[in-house]
Amino acid sequence: MALVPPPAQPSLDAPSSPTPAASPGTRRHGSGRRSLSVVDAVCVLVGVVVGVGIFGFPPMVARYAATTEIYLGLWIVGGLVMLIGALCYAELGSAYPDHGGEYLYLNRAWGPRVALLFAWARGTVMQTGGIAVVAFLYGGYAQQWMPLGRFGIAWHAGLSVIALTLLNMAGARTSRTLQRILTALTLLALIGLIAAAAWLAPGGLPPSAAGDAVTAGIRDAPIAGSLGMGMVFVLLTFGGWNEAAYLSGELRNPARNVSRVLFLGTGLVAVLYILTNLAFLRLFGLEQLREADAIGLDVMRVVAGPYGAWVLGILICCTALTTMNATIMTGARVYAALGRDVPRLAPLARWSQAGRAPIAALVLQAGLTLLLVLYGAFTPNGVEAMVAVTAPAFWLFMTLVAGSVWRLRRLDPDRHRPFRVPGYPFTPMLFALTCAALAVASALYAGAGTVLGLLIVAAGWPLCRLYSQRATAAV
């Protein structure tokens, strides 16, 4: 329930006068220009999704798949889940185009308390944690070429965060140009890998008895549990497609183009990932894929020989930088939306004079990310710890976003919706149930990390008090 009665919603396509009681989602002067084309936004979406996960998670998925058919089926189902989610986001994004994305949807559907808790969780852990994870993966490869001492990986991670943040502060044009270049390099490299697998005969790793043991363990495990855990890792690999929601406020003609961006982006990613996994299976086979600890290195050894590892290092660095740049670009938008709604955080809503970037929001995001990098530098496995803490909260809020499609049709029936989810209400219901199941599965996987993650979310409750004070003052 909202803390104050929802005011009449102004048009989101034109700036409104900045008043203390402006409703969340209302665009203001200086909040940025609609400068992103469909190609730019697709590059951001693909750049966020297509990252280092495709070289890390396939062996984990294979360990929960008893047959090749089940393995491929998990990836196909993962692509379908992403497409169903894209349908829901297309309706929300075309009807409510704004920099706030999910923050705006949750506020309108479930009230400011839920929206502010989401903004807190995303800003403190979910988004910054995702950036830090990729930064550490980048640092691991960069350290091989340019050693920086005992904490070299953390140094590389921190420097990459600073460099890409400064790039985004220079404006969307500079950032999106780099995004196009890095995305193109990533796609060309993966397409080259797929083409090489199509021409080369199966080679792979030498067989071992370990594969039989893994296969036996899978066959003895409960089918539902195995498929559930396999799907968790599949959707971790597909993760990030929803970031396009934060670009709708800067997208040209968002009513028409939001759905195009989501369909083109998710479709491209799904096809690319399925073809990449077919390449893995052709090169290694399912049992040898299960045993691979560094699938990328093994692929390059088979395809290009011992010098392939150097090529792979460049590829992974490109994919990591692509993901980081896109995530930094979209992540700062939720801080800007939060500053727009909470007066004490108003500096976060300020954009550069030319309206090209939310400077304060980018600085805050970088600062929180660097704190996580510092924490990770002194832990044995900070990446796994952060994933365990963030995943349950992420899927919990995604469940609420899926429910927003249904709830907003009831609360705001007269709203113009340029795109409507086909198969309503079953499509958003299916997506919500899937997200809820993944929240439970990831919580069971995270264990004690779930408690820590929920405590971090609960620590954002004082933001609701700030909003309450603003609402009271407005009255």
C-alpha positions in Angstrom: 0.0 0.0 0.0 1.3 3.4 -0.9 2.2 5.9 1.8 0.2 8.6 0.1 -2.6 8.5 -2.4 -1.2 8.1 -5.9 -1.4 11.5 -7.8 -2.5 11.8 -11.3 0.2 10.6 -13.6 1.6 13.2 -16.0 3.0 12.3 -19.4 6.4 10.7 -19.2 7.4 11.9 -22.6 7.6 15.5 -21.6 9.4 17.1 -18.6 7.2 18.1 -15.7 7.8 20.9 -13.2 10.0 19.7 -10.3 7.9 19.9 -7.2 8.6 18.4 -3.8 5.7 15.9 -4.2 6.4 14.9 -7.7 5.5 11.3 -8.1 8.1 8.6 -8.8 8.7 8.2 -12.4 8.0 11.8 -13.4 10.8 13.0 -15.7 12.4 16.3 -14.9 14.5 18.9 -16.8 18.1 17.8 -17.0 17.2 14.1 -16.6 18.8 13.2 -19.9 17.9 13.2 -23.6 16.4 10.4 -25.7 19.6 9.7 -27.6 19.8 5.9 -27.8 18.9 4.1 -30.9 17.6 0.6 -31.1 21.1 -0.6 -32.1 22.7 1.2 -29.2 20.2 -0.3 -26.7 20.5 -3.8 -28.2 24.3 -3.5 -27.9 23.9 -2.7 -24.2 21.5 -5.6 -23.6 23.7 -8.1 -25.4 26.8 -6.6 -23.8 25.3 -7.2 -20.3 24.2 -10.7 -21.0 26.9 -12.1 -23.2 29.8 -12.2 -20.8 32.2 -14.5 -18.9 29.3 -16.7 -17.7 29.2 -18.6 -21.0 32.8 -19.8 -20.2 32.1 -20.6 -16.6 28.6 -22.1 -16.1 28.1 -24.7 -18.9 30.2 -27.3 -17.0 28.0 -26.7 -13.9 24.9 -27.1 -16.0 26.2 -30.3 -17.5 26.8 -31.8 -14.1 23.0 -31.6 -13.5 22.0 -33.0 -16.9 21.8 -36.8 -17.3 21.8 -36.7 -21.1 22.7 -34.4 -23.9 19.1 -33.8 -24.7 18.4 -32.6 -21.2 21.4 -30.4 -21.3 20.3 -28.7 -24.5 16.7 -28.6 -23.2 17.8 -26.6 -20.1 19.4 -24.0 -22.3 16.3 -23.8 -24.6 14.0 -23.5 -21.6 16.3 -20.8 -20.2 16.0 -18.9 -23.5 12.2 -19.2 -23.3 12.1 -17.9 -19.8 14.1 -14.9 -20.9 11.7 -14.3 -23.8 8.6 -14.6 -21.5 10.3 -12.1 -19.1 11.1 -9.8 -22.1 7.4 -9.8 -23.0 6.4 -8.6 -19.5 9.2 -6.0 -19.6 8.1 -4.8 -23.0 4.6 -3.9 -21.8 6.0 -2.2 -18.7 8.7 -0.4 -20.5 6.6 0.9 -23.3 3.8 2.0 -21.0 6.1 3.6 -18.4 9.3 4.7 -20.2 11.7 6.1 -17.5 15.2 5.9 -16.3 14.0 4.2 -13.1 13.0 1.0 -14.8 12.0 -1.7 -12.3 12.1 0.9 -9.5 9.2 2.8 -11.2 7.2 -0.3 -11.9 7.4 -1.5 -8.3 6.5 1.9 -7.0 3.4 2.2 -9.1 2.3 -1.4 -8.5 3.2 -2.1 -4.9 3.9 1.4 -3.4 7.0 3.3 -2.4 8.1 1.1 0.4 8.7 -1.8 -1.9 10.3 0.4 -4.5 12.7 2.0 -2.0 13.7 -1.3 -0.6 14.4 -2.5 -4.1 16.5 0.6 -4.8 18.4 0.1 -1.6 19.1 -3.6 -2.4 20.0 -3.0 -6.0 22.3 0.0 -5.1 24.1 -1.6 -2.2 24.5 -5.2 -3.2 22.7 -6.4 -6.4 24.1 -4.1 -9.0 27.4 -3.2 -7.4 28.0 -6.8 -6.5 27.4 -7.8 -10.1 29.9 -5.2 -11.3 32.4 -6.3 -8.7 32.1 -10.0 -9.8 32.8 -9.2 -13.4 35.7 -6.8 -12.4 37.3 -9.7 -10.4 37.0 -12.0 -13.4 38.6 -9.4 -15.6 41.3 -8.8 -13.1 42.2 -12.5 -13.0 43.1 -12.5 -16.7 44.7 -9.0 -16.8 46.9 -10.1 -13.9 48.4 -12.8 -16.2 49.7 -10.1 -18.6 50.5 -7.3 -16.2 51.2 -8.6 -12.7 50.6 -6.0 -10.0 51.7 -7.9 -7.0 49.9 -9.9 -4.3 46.7 -7.9 -4.7 47.1 -7.5 -8.4 43.6 -9.0 -9.3 41.9 -6.5 -7.0 44.0 -3.6 -8.4 43.0 -4.5 -11.9 39.4 -4.9 -10.8 39.4 -1.5 -9.1 41.1 0.3 -12.0 38.7 -1.1 -14.5 35.7 0.2 -12.4 37.2 3.6 -12.2 38.1 3.8 -15.9 34.7 2.7 -17.1 32.9 5.0 -14.6 34.9 8.0 -16.0 34.0 6.9 -19.5 30.3 6.9 -18.6 30.7 10.3 -16.9 32.0 11.7 -20.2 28.5 11.0 -21.7 26.3 8.4 -23.3 27.8 8.9 -26.8 31.4 8.0 -25.7 30.1 5.1 -23.6 27.9 3.6 -26.3 30.6 3.9 -28.9 32.9 1.7 -26.8 29.9 -0.6 -26.1 29.4 -1.2 -29.8 33.1 -2.0 -30.4 33.3 -4.4 -27.4 30.0 -6.1 -28.2 31.1 -6.6 -31.8 34.4 -8.1 -30.7 32.6 -10.5 -28.3 30.1 -11.6 -30.9 32.8 -12.1 -33.6 34.9 -14.2 -31.2 32.0 -16.4 -30.2 30.8 -16.8 -33.8 34.4 -17.8 -34.7 34.3 -20.4 -32.0 31.0 -21.8 -33.3 32.3 -21.9 -36.9 35.5 -23.7 -35.8 33.4 -26.3 -34.0 31.3 -26.9 -37.1 34.4 -27.6 -39.2 36.6 -29.5 -36.7 36.1 -33.2 -35.8 35.4 -33.9 -32.1 38.6 -33.9 -30.1 38.3 -32.7 -26.5 39.9 -33.9 -23.3 41.1 -37.4 -22.6 38.4 -39.5 -21.0 38.7 -40.4 -17.4 36.9 -42.5 -14.8 35.6 -39.3 -13.1 33.0 -38.8 -15.8 31.4 -42.1 -15.0 31.2 -41.2 -11.3 29.6 -37.8 -12.1 27.1 -39.5 -14.5 26.2 -42.0 -11.8 25.7 -39.3 -9.2 23.4 -37.4 -11.6 21.3 -40.5 -12.3 20.9 -41.2 -8.6 19.9 -37.7 -7.7 16.2 -36.6 -7.7 15.2 -35.4 -11.2 13.5 -32.2 -10.0 16.4 -31.1 -7.8 18.9 -31.7 -10.6 16.8 -29.8 -13.2 16.2 -27.0 -10.7 19.9 -26.4 -10.0 20.8 -26.8 -13.6 18.2 -24.1 -14.5 19.6 -21.8 -11.8 23.0 -21.8 -13.5 21.5 -21.5 -17.0 19.6 -18.3 -15.9 22.7 -17.0 -14.2 24.3 -17.2 -17.6 21.3 -15.5 -19.3 21.2 -12.9 -16.5 21.2 -9.2 -17.3 18.6 -8.9 -20.1 16.3 -6.9 -17.8 18.8 -4.0 -17.7 17.2 -2.7 -20.9 14.4 -1.4 -18.7 16.7 1.4 -17.4 17.4 2.7 -20.8 13.8 3.3 -21.8 14.0 6.9 -20.5 16.8 7.6 -23.1 15.5 5.5 -25.9 14.2 7.2 -29.0 10.4 6.5 -29.4 10.3 4.2 -26.4 6.6 3.3 -27.0 7.6 1.5 -30.2 11.3 0.6 -29.6 11.3 -0.9 -26.1 9.7 -4.1 -27.4 12.1 -4.2 -30.4 15.1 -3.9 -28.2 14.0 -6.7 -25.9 13.0 -9.0 -28.7 16.1 -8.5 -30.8 18.4 -8.6 -27.9 17.0 -11.6 -26.1 16.5 -13.5 -29.4 20.1 -12.9 -30.4 21.5 -14.0 -27.0 19.3 -17.1 -27.0 20.5 -18.2 -30.5 24.1 -17.4 -29.7 24.1 -19.3 -26.4 22.4 -22.4 -27.9 24.9 -22.5 -30.8 27.8 -22.0 -28.4 26.6 -25.0 -26.3 26.3 -27.1 -29.4 29.9 -26.2 -30.2 30.9 -27.3 -26.7 29.2 -30.6 -27.1 30.7 -31.2 -30.5 34.2 -30.5 -29.2 34.0 -32.3 -25.9 30.9 -34.3 -25.4 28.7 -34.1 -22.3 30.8 -36.2 -20.0 34.1 -34.4 -20.8 32.2 -31.0 -20.6 31.3 -31.9 -17.0 34.9 -32.4 -16.1 36.1 -29.1 -17.6 37.3 -26.6 -15.0 38.2 -23.9 -17.5 36.1 -24.6 -20.6 37.4 -21.6 -22.4 41.0 -22.7 -22.2 40.1 -26.2 -23.3 38.1 -24.8 -26.2 41.0 -22.7 -27.4 43.5 -25.6 -27.0 41.3 -27.8 -29.2 40.5 -25.1 -31.8 43.8 -23.1 -32.0 46.4 -25.1 -30.1 48.5 -23.9 -27.1 48.6 -20.3 -28.3 44.9 -20.2 -28.1 45.0 -19.4 -24.4 46.4 -15.9 -25.2 43.5 -15.3 -27.7 41.1 -16.5 -25.1 42.5 -14.0 -22.6 41.7 -11.2 -24.9 38.2 -12.6 -25.6 37.4 -12.9 -21.9 38.7 -9.4 -21.1 36.6 -8.0 -23.9 33.5 -9.8 -22.7 34.1 -8.7 -19.1 34.7 -5.0 -20.1 31.5 -5.2 -22.3 29.4 -6.4 -19.4 30.9 -4.0 -16.9 30.4 -1.0 -19.2 26.8 -1.8 -19.9 26.1 -2.6 -16.2 27.7 0.6 -15.0 25.7 2.6 -17.6 22.3 1.1 -16.6 23.0 0.8 -12.9 23.5 4.5 -12.2 20.0 5.2 -13.5 18.2 3.7 -10.4 20.3 6.0 -8.1 19.1 9.0 -10.2 15.5 7.8 -9.9 15.9 7.4 -6.2 17.4 10.9 -5.8 14.4 12.3 -7.7 12.0 10.9 -5.1 13.8 11.4 -1.8 14.7 15.1 -1.2 17.7 14.3 1.0 19.2 12.2 -1.9 18.4 14.9 -4.5 22.0 15.3 -5.6 21.9 11.8 -7.1 19.2 13.0 -9.6 21.5 15.7 -11.1 22.8 15.1 -14.6 25.7 16.8 -16.3 25.0 20.2 -17.8 24.4 18.7 -21.2 22.1 16.1 -19.8 24.4 13.3 -20.8 25.1 11.4 -17.6 24.0 11.2 -13.9 27.4 12.2 -12.5 26.7 11.9 -8.8 24.9 8.6 -9.3 27.9 7.2 -11.2 30.3 8.3 -8.5 28.2 6.8 -5.7 27.9 3.5 -7.6 31.7 3.4 -8.2 32.4 4.1 -4.6 30.1 1.2 -3.3 31.6 -1.1 -5.9 35.1 -0.3 -4.9 34.2 -1.1 -1.3 33.1 -4.6 -2.4 36.3 -5.0 -4.4 38.3 -4.1 -1.3 36.3 -6.7 0.7 36.8 -9.3 -2.0 40.6 -8.7 -2.0 40.7 -10.1 1.6 38.4 -13.1 1.2 39.3 -16.5 -0.2 36.3 -16.5 -2.7 34.5 -13.2 -2.7 32.7 -13.9 -6.0 30.8 -16.9 -4.7 30.0 -15.1 -1.4 28.4 -12.1 -3.3 26.4 -14.4 -5.6 25.1 -16.3 -2.6 24.0 -13.1 -0.9 22.4 -11.3 -3.9 20.6 -14.1 -5.9 17.6 -14.7 -3.5 16.8 -11.0 -3.2 17.2 -10.6 -6.9 14.6 -13.3 -7.8 12.3 -12.1 -5.0 12.0 -8.6 -6.6 11.8 -10.1 -10.0 8.7 -12.0 -8.8 7.2 -8.7 -7.8 8.1 -7.1 -11.1 6.3 -9.9 -12.9 3.2 -9.4 -10.7 3.4 -5.7 -11.6 2.0 -6.4 -15.1 -1.2 -7.8 -13.6 -1.5 -5.2 -10.8 -0.9 -2.2 -13.0 -3.6 -3.3 -15.5 -6.0 -3.2 -12.5 -4.7 0.1 -10.9 -4.1 2.0 -14.1 -6.5 0.5 -16.7 -6.7 3.6 -18.9 -3.0 3.8 -19.4 -1.9 3.7 -23.1 0.0 0.4 -23.6 1.7 0.4 -27.0 2.6 -3.2 -26.4 0.5 -5.8 -24.5 1.7 -9.1 -23.3 0.3 -11.9 -25.4 -1.5 -14.6 -23.5 -2.3 -12.4 -20.6 -2.8 -13.2 -17.7 -1.1 -16.6 -18.1 2.2 -15.2 -19.5 3.1 -12.9 -16.5 1.7 -15.6 -14.1 4.1 -18.1 -15.6 7.0 -15.7 -15.3 6.1 -14.9 -11.7 6.0 -18.5 -10.7 9.3 -19.2 -12.4 10.9 -16.3 -10.5 9.5 -17.4 -7.2 10.8 -21.0 -7.8 14.2 -19.6 -8.6 14.2 -17.5 -5.4 13.5 -20.6 -3.4 16.2 -22.6 -5.3 18.8 -20.0 -5.0 18.0 -19.5 -1.3 18.6 -23.2 -0.7 21.8 -23.0 -2.6 23.0 -19.9 -0.8 22.3 -21.2 2.7 23.4 -18.7 5.4 24.0 -16.1 2.7 20.3 -15.8 2.3 20.0 -14.4 5.8 22.7 -11.9 5.2 21.1 -10.8 1.9 17.7 -10.3 3.5 19.3 -8.4 6.4 20.9 -6.0 3.9 17.6 -5.5 2.2 15.9 -4.8 5.6 18.6 -2.3 6.5 17.1 0.0 3.8 13.9 0.5 5.8 15.0 4.0 6.9 14.6 5.1 3.3 10.8 4.6 3.8 11.0 7.0 6.7 12.6 9.6 4.5 9.8 9.2 2.0 7.2 9.4 4.8 8.7 12.7 5.9 8.5 14.0 2.4 4.9 12.9 2.0 4.0 14.5 5.4 5.7 17.8 4.4 3.8 17.8 1.1 0.5 17.6 3.0 
